[in-house]
Amino acid sequence: LAVGMDTMDRDGFSRWEPNEFRGTVVWDPHFRLDTHEMQQAFFDLCSSLRTFECKAPGCLSGNTPNTLVLNASEVSCFLESYRDWYQASHGAGAPLPEGAAFNTSLLAYRNEEADNHVG
């Protein structure tokens, strides 16, 4: 699942060579995670992904319905990991920063934790 995208610019894409160039992401200039409201919406999205049920006949696994669309343990939400990292040094339950302070803190998290989340 990708968030914050506006569209894909497919200029130069060839359906005959799909692995050569897929296009270029055009980011939504209005998408921001530096407000508490948007952070909460993102946390809610992560939670929903872990509990979203499929009611379609294709979700049956043998005779047992497999109603969850995703395996909850496979949902990785970077903002939850960032919150855990932030609260480890600012206290449990500390709200994430907003505005420019959010971006600065998120960059510090990325630089410090990159080895743990890549590869």
C-alpha positions in Angstrom: 0.0 0.0 0.0 1.4 3.4 -1.0 0.2 6.6 0.5 0.9 10.2 -0.5 0.9 9.5 -4.2 -1.1 11.6 -6.6 -0.6 9.6 -9.8 2.0 7.8 -11.9 3.6 9.6 -14.8 3.7 6.9 -17.4 5.4 9.0 -20.1 8.0 6.7 -21.7 6.5 3.5 -20.3 6.4 0.6 -22.8 4.0 -2.2 -22.2 6.3 -4.4 -24.2 9.2 -3.7 -21.8 7.4 -3.3 -18.4 10.6 -4.1 -16.4 12.6 -1.3 -18.1 10.7 1.7 -16.9 7.4 1.6 -14.9 6.9 5.4 -14.7 7.6 8.2 -12.2 5.7 8.8 -9.0 4.0 12.1 -8.8 3.6 12.9 -5.1 0.6 14.6 -3.6 1.8 18.0 -2.5 -1.0 18.2 0.1 -0.1 14.9 1.8 1.5 15.5 5.2 2.2 13.5 8.3 3.3 16.4 10.4 0.0 17.0 12.2 -1.5 14.9 15.0 -4.7 14.5 12.9 -2.9 13.0 10.0 -0.7 10.9 12.2 -3.8 9.4 13.9 -5.4 8.8 10.5 -2.2 6.9 9.5 -2.2 4.9 12.8 -5.9 4.0 12.1 -5.0 2.9 8.6 -2.3 0.5 10.0 -4.8 -0.9 12.5 -7.5 -1.3 9.8 -5.1 -3.3 7.6 -4.5 -5.8 10.4 -8.2 -6.4 11.0 -9.8 -5.9 7.6 -12.0 -8.9 6.8 -12.8 -10.2 3.4 -16.4 -11.5 2.9 -16.1 -12.6 -0.7 -16.3 -16.3 -1.7 -12.8 -16.1 -3.0 -11.5 -15.7 0.6 -12.4 -19.3 1.5 -9.5 -21.5 2.4 -10.8 -25.0 2.0 -13.9 -25.3 4.2 -12.6 -22.6 6.6 -13.1 -19.0 5.8 -9.9 -17.0 5.9 -11.6 -13.7 6.5 -8.5 -11.5 7.2 -7.2 -9.9 4.0 -3.7 -9.7 5.4 -1.7 -11.6 8.0 -1.6 -9.0 10.8 2.0 -10.0 11.7 3.1 -9.0 8.1 1.7 -5.4 8.3 4.7 -3.2 8.9 3.8 0.4 9.8 6.8 2.7 9.8 5.0 5.4 11.8 4.4 2.9 14.6 8.1 2.0 14.6 8.9 5.7 14.6 6.5 6.4 17.5 8.2 3.6 19.5 11.6 5.0 18.8 10.4 8.6 19.7 8.7 7.5 22.9 11.7 5.6 24.1 13.5 8.9 24.6 10.6 11.2 25.3 8.5 9.0 27.5 5.7 6.5 27.0 2.6 8.2 25.5 4.5 11.3 24.4 2.8 12.7 21.3 4.8 12.9 18.1 6.1 16.3 17.2 4.3 18.4 14.6 5.4 20.7 11.8 9.1 21.1 11.1 10.0 19.4 14.4 8.3 16.2 13.1 10.3 16.3 9.9 13.6 16.8 11.8 12.8 14.0 14.2 11.7 11.6 11.5 14.9 12.2 9.6 16.9 11.5 12.8 14.9 8.3 13.2 15.6 7.3 9.6 19.3 7.9 10.0 19.6 6.1 13.3 17.3 3.1 12.5 18.0 2.6 8.8 20.1 -0.5 9.3 17.2 -2.1 11.2 14.6 -1.6 8.5 16.5 -2.1 5.3 17.1 -5.4 3.6 
